[in-house]
């Protein structure tokens, strides 16, 4: 069981990594990230890639969290603070009362992710997804429908930003992902590993219900507004989701849920 360390002063240097979370998230954390909430902490504890370096929790929650804390390495510091002290450290009211600082695992090249000893059957390729809520929602859907990996282009935001992790309900800590270089040809890489590229667009040539996935499928999603680049669309099979007349746009996270449910059902894993 890790040692429980009381914190009574918000200026205590031992909790410096938790100070002013929102502002510091904007400039990055040098290989670290913030996990918030019990469910996300559970995913961090289970992760084979990332690890918790310390915890800061509301003192009144320690007893209820004891079984989860017991799964941490014994040398992981667990700081306990009264809610007022906790809020002063974080810089905003922390209703969940549970924070952890996580250490990122080593970055995995896309080539290694796609061609590993247990290669994924289906993957997502995200292009220009810069909204952290959308990124978190996409990762949540990827985990829910069994996507094996996510590839991010150079213009995507960080899935391990605090808000993205929180919206993903910890899925960003469990679904493997890799970031592509700006000049890396993602579609050539996918084709080399036997994936059919399938791009979502309101102008897609095939209606989603008619799509029968290939042996391995890569679903391409672009940012709301600009969508996917024409060059990517031209080299992919294009799908569209039917909508009411006069409306041709869905939130990208919602789109991911619809298409991944269809994919999982086609694979025999959906209801």
Secondary structure per residue as TSV (DSSP state, phi and psi in degrees):
chain	resnum	aa	ss	phi	psi
A	1	X	-	360.0	129.5
A	2	X	-	-62.9	155.9
A	3	X	-	-75.2	135.1
A	4	X	E	-94.6	123.2
A	5	X	E	-117.4	113.6
A	6	X	E	-68.9	141.1
A	7	X	E	-124.1	121.2
A	8	X	-	-113.4	-15.2
A	9	X	-	-116.0	119.0
A	10	X	T	-58.0	-20.8
A	11	X	T	-88.4	4.1
A	12	X	-	-56.2	124.4
A	13	X	G	-64.2	-18.4
A	14	X	G	-68.9	-22.6
A	15	X	G	-107.0	20.0
A	16	X	G	-54.9	-38.7
A	17	X	G	-61.0	-18.8
A	18	X	G	-93.9	-3.5
A	19	X	T	-75.1	135.7
A	20	X	T	50.9	58.2
A	21	X	H	-56.9	-47.8
A	22	X	H	-61.2	-45.1
A	23	X	H	-66.9	-41.0
A	24	X	H	-74.1	-26.6
A	25	X	H	-62.3	-28.4
A	26	X	T	-71.2	-20.7
A	27	X	T	-113.0	3.1
A	28	X	-	91.0	164.2
A	29	X	-	-131.6	21.7
A	30	X	T	53.1	57.1
A	31	X	T	86.5	1.9
A	32	X	E	-113.9	164.1
A	33	X	E	-148.1	166.2
A	34	X	E	-108.5	129.0
A	35	X	E	-110.0	133.2
A	36	X	E	-127.8	126.9
A	37	X	S	100.3	157.2
A	38	X	H	-66.3	-45.1
A	39	X	H	-62.6	-43.4
A	40	X	H	-64.8	-40.3
A	41	X	H	-60.6	-39.6
A	42	X	H	-58.7	-43.4
A	43	X	H	-65.1	-37.7
A	44	X	H	-65.5	-42.0
A	45	X	H	-63.0	-35.2
A	46	X	H	-79.9	-18.4
A	47	X	-	-62.4	135.7
A	48	X	S	-89.5	-6.4
A	49	X	S	-107.5	-41.9
A	50	X	-	-112.0	161.7
A	51	X	E	-141.9	154.0
A	52	X	E	-83.4	130.0
A	53	X	E	-93.7	-24.8
A	54	X	E	-167.6	165.2
A	55	X	E	-128.4	150.5
A	56	X	E	-133.4	113.9
A	57	X	E	-132.1	156.5
A	58	X	E	-65.1	132.7
A	59	X	G	-58.6	-31.7
A	60	X	G	-70.4	-11.4
A	61	X	G	-98.3	-4.7
A	62	X	H	-60.2	-44.4
A	63	X	H	-63.6	-45.4
A	64	X	H	-65.9	-29.3
A	65	X	H	-89.2	-0.2
A	66	X	H	-53.1	-44.9
A	67	X	H	-61.1	-37.0
A	68	X	H	-72.6	-41.6
A	69	X	H	-62.3	-31.8
A	70	X	T	-66.6	-16.7
A	71	X	T	-86.3	-6.9
A	72	X	S	-80.5	153.3
A	73	X	-	-56.3	145.5
A	74	X	T	-62.8	-21.6
A	75	X	T	-93.6	11.0
A	76	X	-	-81.4	118.2
A	77	X	E	-67.6	133.6
A	78	X	E	-121.1	108.4
A	79	X	E	-92.5	133.5
A	80	X	E	-111.3	134.7
A	81	X	E	-144.4	150.3
A	82	X	-	-64.7	151.7
A	83	X	H	-51.7	-40.3
A	84	X	H	-63.5	-39.6
A	85	X	H	-67.9	-41.5
A	86	X	H	-59.9	-45.3
A	87	X	H	-64.9	-38.2
A	88	X	H	-66.1	-36.7
A	89	X	H	-68.5	-49.8
A	90	X	H	-70.2	-29.5
A	91	X	T	92.9	6.4
A	92	X	S	-161.5	159.0
A	93	X	-	-61.7	122.2
A	94	X	-	-104.5	88.9
A	95	X	S	-67.7	-30.4
A	96	X	S	-74.5	-27.9
A	97	X	-	69.5	17.7
A	98	X	E	-139.7	120.1
A	99	X	E	-132.4	150.1
A	100	X	E	-141.3	147.5
A	101	X	E	-98.7	124.4
A	102	X	E	-107.4	148.8
A	103	X	E	-99.5	124.4
A	104	X	-	-64.4	143.1
A	105	X	-	-74.4	170.1
A	106	X	-	-62.8	139.0
A	107	X	-	-62.7	135.8
A	108	X	-	-105.1	125.2
A	109	X	-	-62.6	148.5
A	110	X	H	-58.4	-38.6
A	111	X	H	-58.3	-44.5
A	112	X	H	-68.7	-35.1
A	113	X	H	-67.1	-41.2
A	114	X	H	-80.1	-27.4
A	115	X	T	-113.0	26.2
A	116	X	S	-70.5	-179.2
A	117	X	T	-64.6	-30.7
A	118	X	T	-122.4	81.3
A	119	X	-	-68.5	147.0
A	120	X	-	-69.3	148.3
A	121	X	S	-81.6	-42.9
A	122	X	E	-130.1	143.0
A	123	X	E	-136.0	163.9
A	124	X	E	-109.2	141.7
A	125	X	E	-118.7	116.6
A	126	X	E	-105.2	134.2
A	127	X	E	-124.3	116.2
A	128	X	S	68.2	24.8
A	129	X	-	-80.0	101.7
A	130	X	-	-106.3	-5.8
A	131	X	-	-92.6	124.5
A	132	X	H	-68.8	-31.2
A	133	X	H	-64.3	-45.1
A	134	X	H	-64.3	-41.0
A	135	X	H	-60.8	-45.2
A	136	X	H	-63.4	-41.8
A	137	X	H	-63.7	-38.9
A	138	X	H	-64.9	-43.9
A	139	X	H	-65.2	-36.8
A	140	X	H	-61.2	-44.7
A	141	X	H	-66.7	-37.5
A	142	X	H	-60.1	-43.1
A	143	X	H	-67.7	-41.2
A	144	X	H	-64.3	-32.6
A	145	X	T	-110.5	15.8
A	146	X	T	77.0	26.0
A	147	X	-	-69.2	135.6
A	148	X	-	-80.6	-24.8
A	149	X	E	-165.7	159.7
A	150	X	E	-126.1	130.2
A	151	X	E	-105.0	135.6
A	152	X	E	-116.5	133.6
A	153	X	-	-80.4	177.7
A	154	X	T	-67.9	-14.4
A	155	X	T	-100.1	4.0
A	156	X	S	-80.9	150.7
A	157	X	-	-77.1	175.6
A	158	X	-	-82.8	120.4
A	159	X	T	-64.3	-17.2
A	160	X	T	-100.2	17.3
A	161	X	S	-66.7	144.9
A	162	X	H	-53.0	-46.3
A	163	X	H	-67.3	-38.2
A	164	X	H	-64.2	-42.4
A	165	X	H	-62.0	-44.5
A	166	X	H	-63.2	-46.3
A	167	X	H	-65.3	-32.6
A	168	X	T	-74.2	-5.5
A	169	X	T	54.8	39.2
A	170	X	T	86.5	-4.7
A	171	X	G	-64.0	-27.9
A	172	X	G	-63.9	-17.3
A	173	X	G	-91.4	-10.0
A	174	X	T	-118.1	-28.2
A	175	X	S	-84.1	120.9
A	176	X	-	-63.0	141.9
A	177	X	E	-144.1	158.8
A	178	X	E	-143.1	146.5
A	179	X	E	-102.2	132.7
A	180	X	-	-86.3	149.0
A	181	X	-	-69.9	155.9
A	182	X	T	-59.7	-33.6
A	183	X	T	-100.0	8.5
A	184	X	-	-78.8	135.4
A	185	X	-	-87.5	95.5
A	186	X	H	-63.4	-41.0
A	187	X	H	-69.4	-35.4
A	188	X	H	-64.9	-40.7
A	189	X	H	-62.5	-45.1
A	190	X	H	-63.6	-42.6
A	191	X	H	-63.4	-39.3
A	192	X	H	-58.9	-33.0
A	193	X	T	-97.5	13.3
A	194	X	T	83.2	20.8
A	195	X	-	-92.7	138.4
A	196	X	E	-86.7	125.8
A	197	X	E	-83.9	126.4
A	198	X	E	-126.0	115.5
A	199	X	E	-103.5	134.5
A	200	X	E	-92.3	130.7
A	201	X	-	-159.9	144.0
A	202	X	T	-58.3	-22.4
A	203	X	T	-97.5	15.3
A	204	X	-	-58.7	148.3
A	205	X	S	-82.2	-20.2
A	206	X	E	-118.1	130.0
A	207	X	E	-71.5	140.9
A	208	X	G	-52.3	-44.2
A	209	X	G	-60.5	-22.8
A	210	X	G	-86.4	-6.5
A	211	X	-	-76.6	127.2
A	212	X	-	-113.9	110.2
A	213	X	-	-60.8	147.8
A	214	X	-	-73.7	178.7
A	215	X	S	-55.9	-40.7
A	216	X	S	-131.2	131.7
A	217	X	E	-124.8	140.5
A	218	X	E	-118.5	115.2
A	219	X	E	-93.2	124.1
A	220	X	E	-101.1	129.5
A	221	X	E	-129.6	136.2
A	222	X	E	-115.1	171.9
A	223	X	B	-67.4	149.3
A	224	X	T	-63.3	139.4
A	225	X	T	99.2	-85.4
A	226	X	T	-71.0	-28.2
A	227	X	B	66.9	-158.6
A	228	X	S	-82.1	148.6
A	229	X	-	-64.1	142.5
A	230	X	H	-54.5	-34.7
A	231	X	H	-64.1	-36.4
A	232	X	H	-70.5	-41.7
A	233	X	H	-63.0	-38.9
A	234	X	H	-66.1	-23.7
A	235	X	T	-102.8	11.0
A	236	X	S	-128.8	159.9
A	237	X	E	-76.1	134.9
A	238	X	E	-109.5	137.7
A	239	X	E	-120.3	151.4
A	240	X	E	-130.2	150.4
A	241	X	-	-105.5	123.6
A	242	X	-	-64.7	137.3
A	243	X	-	-136.1	168.2
A	244	X	-	-62.4	151.8
A	245	X	T	-57.8	137.8
A	246	X	T	87.1	0.5
A	247	X	-	-135.9	129.7
A	248	X	-	-136.5	25.9
A	249	X	-	-139.2	135.7
A	250	X	-	-123.6	150.9
A	251	X	-	-56.6	139.6
A	252	X	H	-66.1	-32.9
A	253	X	H	-67.9	-39.2
A	254	X	H	-62.5	-43.6
A	255	X	H	-56.7	-43.9
A	256	X	H	-61.5	-40.1
A	257	X	H	-63.0	-41.3
A	258	X	H	-65.9	-50.1
A	259	X	H	-70.3	-35.9
A	260	X	H	-72.9	-31.1
A	261	X	H	-64.0	-43.1
A	262	X	H	-60.5	-43.2
A	263	X	H	-64.0	-46.0
A	264	X	H	-63.2	-38.4
A	265	X	H	-65.2	-41.8
A	266	X	H	-63.5	-30.0
A	267	X	T	-81.9	-6.0
A	268	X	T	90.6	11.2
A	269	X	-	-107.4	3.4
A	270	X	-	-104.2	167.9
A	271	X	-	-78.1	360.0
